[in-house]
Amino acid sequence: MILRPFALTDLPSFYGYASKHNIGPSAGWKPHQSIDESLEILKKFVNADNLWAITLKNGKLIGSIGLHDDNHRRNPKSRSLGYVLDDDYWGQGLVAEAARRVIIYAFDDLGIDIISATHYPFNERSKRVIEKCGFAYEATIKKATVRYDGLVLDDVVYRLDRDYFMAHRADYY
């Protein structure tokens, strides 16, 4: 598995997983309806900071991972970890591996103090990734998000702070 910047040549693979009906809704976004829709989003990804393509060693795009503004904190030294993976590769530990790399980068290179990660209550796969990476449960914010289809969902929020990371640093390598 390799993390790298997105490229426009990722479009076929990006559309391939982003159009699947069991991927986007679990993360809060509508499955892509056309390759043109995917292209517009991919253009934004190509120019985004702290957003990486998750690829196989052969270069095939299979997902994304990034550090985003933390909607639950106003601390400029906080970020939120987000990720998505093609369901053909679920259950192989790839997102947890990618997340550990991004966590190291966030604390060591960006000087972040705290990282949050959030999932919907029904997204057990995401919960397992978050817990595998050492995040601690913080709160369930009731009726926190209105999804693209109008469904109002709770946000289950976790945190990973610098002190915990430093005390468990070896676990991330």
LOSE-159057 format. One record per residue: residue in three letters; residue number from 1; y, z, x of N, C-alpha, C in turn. Coordinates in Angstrom, 3 decimals. Atoms other than C-alpha are relative to their C-alpha. Layout:
BEGIN
  type  seq       nyy       nzz       nxx      cayy      cazz      caxx       cyy       czz       cxx
   ala  NUM         Y         Z         X         Y         Z         X         Y         Z         X
...
//
This chain:
BEGIN
  type  seq       nyy       nzz       nxx      cayy      cazz      caxx       cyy       czz       cxx
   met    1    -1.169     0.000     0.837     0.000     0.000     0.000     1.237     0.000     0.886
   ile    2    -1.247     0.134    -0.755     3.448    -0.936     1.255     1.172     0.151    -0.962
   leu    3    -1.256    -0.067     0.739     6.925    -0.025     0.001     0.982    -0.919     0.708
   arg    4    -0.969     0.939    -0.562     9.545    -2.720     0.496     1.041    -0.319    -1.063
   pro    5    -0.973     0.412     1.007    12.675    -4.082    -1.173    -0.602    -1.069    -0.923
   phe    6     0.409     1.054     0.924    12.203    -6.304    -4.206     0.530    -1.342     0.477
   ala    7    -0.426     1.373    -0.288    12.455   -10.087    -3.831    -0.193    -0.829    -1.264
   leu    8     0.136     0.862     1.183    12.906   -12.829    -6.418    -1.381    -0.641    -0.079
   thr    9     1.362     0.552    -0.007     9.489   -14.169    -5.358    -1.012     0.938    -0.661
   asp   10     0.874    -0.957     0.699     8.022   -11.041    -7.029    -0.093    -0.295    -1.491
   leu   11    -0.114     0.216     1.438     8.814   -12.510   -10.445    -1.340    -0.144    -0.727
   pro   12     1.253     0.121     0.770     5.276   -13.618   -11.500    -0.752     1.328    -0.143
   ser   13     0.702    -1.287     0.078     3.719   -10.257   -10.637     0.781     1.019    -0.812
   phe   14    -0.853    -0.924     0.749     6.681    -8.318   -12.033    -0.160    -0.236    -1.499
   tyr   15     0.183     0.320     1.416     6.478   -10.105   -15.369    -1.423     0.342    -0.447
   gly   16     1.401    -0.271     0.333     2.689    -9.716   -15.273    -0.242     1.425    -0.451
   tyr   17     0.222    -1.387     0.445     2.797    -5.937   -15.471     1.072     0.480    -0.966
   ala   18    -1.080    -0.480     0.870     6.189    -5.472   -17.166    -0.152    -0.484    -1.438
   ser   19     0.210     0.509     1.356     5.017    -7.476   -20.183    -1.181     0.675    -0.704
   lys   20     1.152    -0.679     0.607     1.947    -5.282   -20.787     0.480     1.094    -0.955
   his   21    -0.436    -0.922     1.057     2.203    -3.168   -23.936    -0.364     1.460     0.231
   asn   22     0.350    -1.404    -0.249     0.673    -0.008   -22.464     0.723     0.568     1.225
   ile   23    -0.696    -0.486    -1.194     3.022     0.301   -19.472     1.422     0.457    -0.331
   gly   24    -1.406    -0.331     0.260     6.698     0.204   -20.504     0.228     1.154    -0.958
   pro   25    -0.266    -1.082     0.958     6.531     2.440   -23.581    -0.263     1.405     0.556
   ser   26     0.269    -1.311    -0.600     5.046     5.292   -21.526     1.139     0.473     0.881
   ala   27    -1.144    -0.329    -0.851     8.141     5.135   -19.306     1.316    -0.119    -0.757
   gly   28    -1.201     0.046     0.821    10.609     4.537   -22.126     0.646    -1.356    -0.145
   trp   29    -0.602     1.325     0.125    11.241     0.813   -21.869    -0.925    -0.973    -0.716
   lys   30     0.694     0.999     0.801    10.272    -2.111   -24.028    -0.723    -0.997     0.916
   pro   31     0.676     1.035    -0.793     7.632    -4.492   -22.644     0.837    -1.275     0.011
   his   32    -0.789     1.221    -0.132     9.295    -7.642   -21.359    -0.576    -1.091    -0.898
   gln   33     0.397     1.021     0.960     9.213   -10.441   -23.913    -0.088    -1.397     0.611
   ser   34     0.006     1.324    -0.619     9.775   -13.362   -21.524     0.194     0.141     1.498
   ile   35    -0.201     0.001    -1.453     9.807   -14.255   -17.861     1.490    -0.016     0.329
   asp   36    -1.449    -0.009    -0.211    13.561   -14.844   -18.201     0.560     1.421    -0.076
   glu   37    -0.414    -1.401     0.085    14.026   -11.230   -19.289    -0.375     0.730     1.283
   ser   38     0.428    -0.630    -1.255    12.011   -10.110   -16.268     0.873    -0.436     1.165
   leu   39    -0.850     0.503    -1.078    14.122   -12.315   -13.995     1.341     0.722     0.024
   glu   40    -1.292    -0.691     0.043    17.367   -10.698   -15.175    -0.119     1.429     0.523
   ile   41     0.217    -1.368    -0.470    15.962    -7.223   -14.530    -0.332    -0.006     1.490
   leu   42     0.368     0.094    -1.405    14.437    -8.264   -11.210     1.224    -0.242     0.884
   lys   43    -1.232     0.226    -0.765    17.830    -9.524   -10.018     0.722     1.324     0.259
   lys   44    -0.616    -1.316    -0.184    19.186    -6.007   -10.558    -0.801     0.836     0.999
   phe   45     0.859    -0.746    -0.928    16.202    -4.521    -8.707     0.213    -0.455     1.434
   val   46    -0.196     0.551    -1.346    16.789    -6.822    -5.722     1.246     0.624     0.639
   asn   47    -1.265    -0.528    -0.516    20.313    -5.401    -5.356     0.140     1.515    -0.109
   ala   48    -0.084    -1.447     0.220    19.513    -1.754    -6.165    -0.255     0.783     1.288
   asp   49     0.252    -0.928    -1.099    19.688     1.080    -3.664    -1.121     0.956    -0.406
   asn   50     1.044    -1.007     0.193    16.735     3.444    -3.292    -0.993    -0.366    -1.100
   leu   51     1.029     0.505     0.914    14.376     1.300    -5.361    -0.890    -0.931     0.801
   trp   52     0.936     0.745    -0.830    11.241    -0.136    -3.797    -1.121    -0.614    -0.828
   ala   53     1.187     0.640     0.547     8.489    -2.539    -4.699    -1.217     0.682     0.606
   ile   54     1.300    -0.483    -0.493     4.999    -1.066    -4.439    -0.888    -1.234     0.071
   thr   55     0.829     1.187    -0.166     2.789    -3.801    -3.005    -1.309     0.360     0.682
   leu   56     1.235    -0.095    -0.772    -0.708    -4.209    -1.749     0.290    -0.547     1.388
   lys   57    -0.202     0.497    -1.366    -1.123    -5.031     1.933     0.108    -1.520     0.045
   asn   58    -0.096     1.464     0.047    -1.493    -8.694     0.937     1.342    -0.484    -0.566
   gly   59    -1.331     0.346     0.487     2.071    -8.585    -0.479     0.143    -0.047    -1.513
   lys   60    -0.071     0.078     1.464     1.186    -8.588    -4.199     0.704     1.227    -0.572
   leu   61    -0.729    -1.062     0.676     3.649    -6.549    -6.243    -0.879     0.623    -1.087
   ile   62     0.791    -0.691     1.021     1.901    -3.890    -8.346     0.788     1.104    -0.705
   gly   63    -0.787    -1.039     0.649     4.731    -1.533    -9.288     1.317     0.222     0.700
   ser   64    -1.283    -0.358    -0.605     7.996     0.130    -8.387     0.129     1.510     0.047
   ile   65    -0.313    -1.420    -0.114     9.305     3.504    -7.328     1.437     0.118     0.486
   gly   66    -1.384    -0.134    -0.413    12.823     4.762    -6.934     0.562     1.386    -0.217
   leu   67    -0.794    -1.207     0.174    15.317     7.553    -6.701     1.225    -0.386    -0.803
   his   68    -1.054     0.353     0.938    17.772     7.472    -9.572     0.933     1.188    -0.197
   asp   69    -0.866    -1.110     0.388    20.698     9.529   -10.805    -0.800     0.951    -0.877
   asp   70     0.705    -1.030     0.768    19.404    12.790   -12.253     0.806     0.297    -1.262
   asn   71    -0.712    -0.183     1.264    20.428    12.825   -15.912     0.036     1.452    -0.472
   his   72     0.048    -1.394     0.419    19.625    16.530   -16.183     0.835     0.916     0.895
   arg   73    -0.807    -0.801    -0.926    21.828    17.693   -13.287     1.270    -0.753     0.369
   arg   74    -1.261     0.589    -0.461    25.398    17.091   -12.195     0.186     0.216     1.499
   asn   75    -0.027    -0.246    -1.433    24.586    17.959    -8.587    -0.079    -1.334     0.744
   pro   76     0.049     1.277    -0.711    25.441    15.004    -6.303    -1.130    -0.081     1.027
   lys   77     1.124     0.001    -0.942    22.560    16.053    -4.022    -1.336     0.126    -0.729
   ser   78     1.265     0.038     0.743    19.935    15.684    -6.739    -0.290    -1.454    -0.371
   arg   79     0.449     1.320     0.435    17.929    12.620    -7.665    -1.204     0.196    -0.907
   ser   80     1.161     0.009     0.878    15.259    11.766   -10.189    -0.958    -1.070     0.506
   leu   81     1.036     0.926    -0.447    12.013    10.128    -9.129    -0.557    -0.747    -1.205
   gly   82     0.582     0.821     1.059    10.833     7.239   -11.293    -0.954    -1.006     0.594
   tyr   83     1.008     0.926    -0.511     7.859     4.944   -10.953    -0.712    -0.681    -1.148
   val   84     0.852     0.730     0.943     5.702     2.401   -12.721    -1.047    -0.727     0.819
   leu   85     1.094     0.669    -0.698     2.373     0.873   -11.764    -0.792    -0.843    -0.982
   asp   86     0.868     0.879     0.781     0.366    -2.041   -13.099    -1.283     0.759    -0.344
   asp   87     1.176    -0.772     0.420    -2.501    -0.550   -15.113    -1.293    -0.445     0.669
   asp   88     1.179     0.422    -0.762    -5.001    -2.580   -13.076    -0.243     0.897     1.205
   tyr   89     0.092    -0.824    -1.209    -4.330    -0.075   -10.265     0.115     1.494    -0.293
   trp   90    -0.062    -1.415     0.359    -4.191     3.211   -12.188    -1.226     0.740     0.545
   gly   91     1.109    -0.863    -0.394    -6.337     6.081   -10.953    -0.423    -0.128     1.446
   gln   92     0.365     0.188    -1.404    -6.347     5.075    -7.275     0.862     0.825     0.959
   gly   93    -0.854    -0.838    -0.837    -3.728     7.538    -6.002     1.171    -0.730     0.644
   leu   94    -1.042     0.803    -0.638    -1.252     4.784    -5.133     1.406     0.523    -0.288
   val   95    -1.339    -0.500     0.324     1.752     6.225    -6.974     0.254     1.319     0.717
   ala   96    -0.189    -1.269    -0.715     1.214     9.691    -5.485     0.272    -0.261     1.481
   glu   97    -0.240     0.360    -1.401     1.037     8.124    -2.015     1.422    -0.533     0.181
   ala   98    -1.356     0.550    -0.067     4.228     6.147    -2.649     1.033     1.106    -0.211
   ala   99    -0.943    -1.079     0.302     5.947     9.210    -4.117     0.179     0.921     1.197
   arg  100    -0.119    -0.867    -1.171     5.170    11.326    -1.052     0.914    -0.644     1.050
   arg  101    -0.874     0.694    -0.963     6.837     8.680     1.161     1.458     0.071    -0.433
   val  102    -1.366    -0.028     0.511     9.910     8.577    -1.065     0.565     1.419     0.058
   ile  103    -0.430    -1.401    -0.077    10.084    12.383    -1.186     0.439     0.340     1.426
   ile  104    -0.359    -0.233    -1.409    10.096    12.563     2.627     1.351    -0.654     0.301
   tyr  105    -1.248     0.729    -0.212    12.853     9.939     2.719     1.183     0.716    -0.662
   ala  106    -1.077    -0.657     0.745    14.910    11.776     0.094     0.485     1.262     0.713
   phe  107    -0.390    -1.249    -0.645    14.858    15.108     1.900     0.452    -0.212     1.441
   asp  108    -0.318     0.171    -1.418    14.919    13.905     5.515     1.171    -0.944     0.262
   asp  109    -1.010     1.017    -0.302    17.148    10.834     5.372     1.228     0.064    -0.905
   leu  110    -1.129    -0.038     0.936    19.309    11.260     2.275     0.631     1.384    -0.124
   gly  111    -0.534    -1.349     0.092    19.791    15.026     2.546     0.036     0.554    -1.417
   ile  112     0.086    -0.459     1.391    18.825    15.579    -1.085    -0.442     1.464    -0.029
   asp  113     0.377    -1.408     0.160    18.538    19.220    -2.221    -1.127     0.201    -1.002
   ile  114     0.998    -0.177     1.057    16.368    18.727    -5.309    -0.308    -1.354    -0.638
   ile  115     0.456     1.219     0.667    14.340    15.955    -6.934    -0.644     0.417    -1.313
   ser  116     0.663    -0.257     1.276    13.385    15.943   -10.585    -0.940    -1.160    -0.310
   ala  117     0.904     1.027     0.531    10.611    14.035   -12.278    -0.251     0.369    -1.453
   thr  118     0.092    -0.225     1.436    10.250    13.629   -16.020    -1.070    -0.903    -0.597
   his  119     0.942     0.835     0.747     7.525    12.402   -18.347     0.048     0.400    -1.467
   tyr  120     0.142    -0.328     1.420     6.945    12.236   -22.075    -1.266     0.837    -0.177
   pro  121     1.150    -0.886     0.165     4.467    14.808   -23.424    -1.356    -0.714    -0.047
   phe  122     1.280     0.713     0.106     1.779    12.160   -24.065    -0.410    -0.708     1.287
   asn  123     0.293     0.766    -1.211     1.930    10.667   -20.552    -0.699     0.886     1.042
   glu  124     0.793    -0.870    -0.877    -0.836    12.643   -18.855    -0.148    -0.581     1.405
   arg  125     0.125     0.623    -1.328    -1.161    10.131   -15.993     1.217     0.328     0.861
   ser  126    -1.218    -0.310    -0.734     2.440    10.651   -14.977     0.051     1.491     0.351
   lys  127     0.048    -1.440    -0.256     2.029    14.410   -15.298    -0.868     0.305     1.216
   arg  128     0.899    -0.241    -1.143    -0.887    14.297   -12.832     0.649    -0.418     1.316
   val  129    -0.695     0.446    -1.215     1.154    12.310   -10.291     1.039     1.044     0.408
   ile  130    -1.070    -0.964    -0.268     4.061    14.741   -10.571    -0.570     1.288     0.581
   glu  131     0.595    -1.246    -0.478     1.855    17.792   -10.115    -0.663    -0.174     1.363
   lys  132     0.621     0.290    -1.306    -0.070    16.175    -7.226     1.022     0.023     1.126
   cys  133    -1.060     0.090    -1.006     3.238    15.765    -5.410     0.756     1.309     0.186
   gly  134    -0.580    -1.317    -0.241     4.105    19.466    -5.602     1.169     0.388    -0.879
   phe  135    -1.083    -0.341     0.914     6.658    19.402    -8.398    -0.420     1.185    -0.863
   ala  136     0.233    -1.161     0.861     6.963    22.597   -10.437     0.601    -0.267    -1.373
   tyr  137    -0.494     0.144     1.366     7.338    22.585   -14.209     1.298     0.778    -0.144
   glu  138    -1.292    -0.648     0.195    10.906    23.388   -15.168     0.286     0.276    -1.478
   ala  139    -0.326    -0.190     1.416    11.385    22.831   -18.902    -0.450    -1.210    -0.796
   thr  140     0.158     1.102     0.936    10.616    20.739   -21.924     1.267    -0.041    -0.829
   ile  141    -1.243     0.162     0.741    13.838    19.436   -23.374    -0.341    -0.735    -1.291
   lys  142     0.389     0.530     1.308    13.224    18.864   -27.063     0.950    -1.109    -0.453
   lys  143    -0.759     1.122     0.579    14.315    15.591   -28.644     1.081    -0.503     0.966
   ala  144    -0.946     0.325    -1.064    15.953    14.543   -25.363     0.301    -1.487     0.137
   thr  145    -0.138     1.432    -0.266    15.440    10.787   -25.345    -0.320    -0.813    -1.252
   val  146     0.294     0.968     1.050    15.660     8.031   -27.906    -0.522    -1.246     0.715
   arg  147     0.631     1.150    -0.637    13.245     5.328   -26.786     0.503    -1.289    -0.634
   tyr  148    -0.475     1.316     0.461    13.999     1.606   -27.240    -0.376    -0.295    -1.451
   asp  149     0.460     0.274     1.360    12.069     1.618   -30.540     0.494     1.029    -1.020
   gly  150    -0.575    -1.003     0.891    14.047     4.524   -32.021    -0.761     1.308    -0.048
   leu  151     0.777    -1.230    -0.020    11.338     7.126   -31.439     0.710     1.038     0.865
   val  152    -0.651    -1.081    -0.731    12.874    10.455   -30.380    -1.088     0.839     0.664
   leu  153     1.050    -0.649    -0.781    10.846    12.090   -27.610     0.536     1.165     0.820
   asp  154    -0.316    -1.099    -0.907    10.813    15.310   -25.612    -0.089    -0.508     1.437
   asp  155     0.110     0.227    -1.438    11.403    15.172   -21.840    -0.641     1.231     0.616
   val  156     0.628    -1.075    -0.750     9.028    17.289   -19.761     0.508    -0.149     1.432
   val  157    -0.737     0.106    -1.257    11.014    18.044   -16.607    -0.618     0.912     1.061
   tyr  158     0.523    -0.711    -1.173     9.753    19.114   -13.176     1.033    -0.088     1.113
   arg  159    -0.906     0.020    -1.141    11.550    19.873    -9.933    -0.778     0.198     1.300
   leu  160     0.489    -0.212    -1.362    10.862    19.750    -6.223     1.244     0.236     0.838
   asp  161    -1.202    -0.277    -0.772    13.437    21.466    -4.049    -0.283     0.000     1.490
   arg  162     0.087     0.087    -1.456    14.147    21.305    -0.355    -0.800     1.159     0.601
   asp  163     0.706    -1.154    -0.557    12.832    24.844     0.314    -1.513    -0.158    -0.132
   tyr  164     1.437     0.208     0.191     9.435    24.052    -1.190    -0.491    -1.105     0.925
   phe  165     0.384     1.119    -0.862     9.303    20.732     0.654    -0.140     0.453     1.449
   met  166     0.046    -0.446    -1.402    10.092    22.370     3.996    -1.195     0.926     0.243
   ala  167     1.125    -0.923    -0.155     7.466    25.078     3.456    -1.350    -0.703    -0.076
   his  168     1.248     0.732     0.198     4.811    22.470     2.539     0.060    -1.386     0.607
   arg  169    -0.268     1.309    -0.595     6.005    19.586     4.692    -1.272    -0.737     0.428
   ala  170     1.230     0.641    -0.497     2.579    18.895     6.210    -0.794    -0.663    -1.126
   asp  171     0.717     0.582     1.138     1.193    18.150     2.728     0.485    -1.391    -0.366
   tyr  172    -0.592     1.286     0.363     3.440    15.102     2.471    -0.289    -1.105     1.006
   tyr  173     0.334     1.002    -1.018     2.134    13.340     5.566    -1.463    -0.356    -0.021
//
